[in-house]
Amino acid sequence: MSNVNTAVAAAILLLGALSPTDRAEVIAAFPTINPFEGYQEVGYDYEGDHFYTLRVEFSRELTADEISRACGCIGYAFRARIRGEELSDPVVLQNTGRAGTVVELSYDTTKTASDDPDLIAAFDDAATYIELGTPIRKTDRAGKGTKGTRLVEGLNDDTKVRFFVN
């Protein structure tokens, strides 16, 4: 192990032993890496161009269960609107209380059953589903007792979400 790797490993072990306040100070002392460099934010100027990688920023630290539910909501929206391949499993790039959570997902929008997929609507739906959950089932078609339930529960709070594509 190189000296740099040894120092990083020692720092990671040390951070676990620090109080939350001390840990935040140590983390703040390190240079910030922009996880969105080279990515375009999905917003008013995004024209729905095809992409292969999606990064999602949440305004707070999420638990593993919340990350799974949020990504399930994104997948549901994409299947409904884009009708393409499955999302990859999420890769957590950042998950700290101070800076929130950033996850990366792979998704090839060129492989779709839609001639002209509405990517903007897919992102709008995903944001809604992350907050509220997927639509409430109207039948028991998914199994006895599923009527009135959701496939994926939302975060049910005011967590802000931003999408970036590359």
Order of alpha helices (4+ residues) and beta strands (2+ residues): alpha-alpha-beta-beta-alpha-beta-beta-alpha-beta
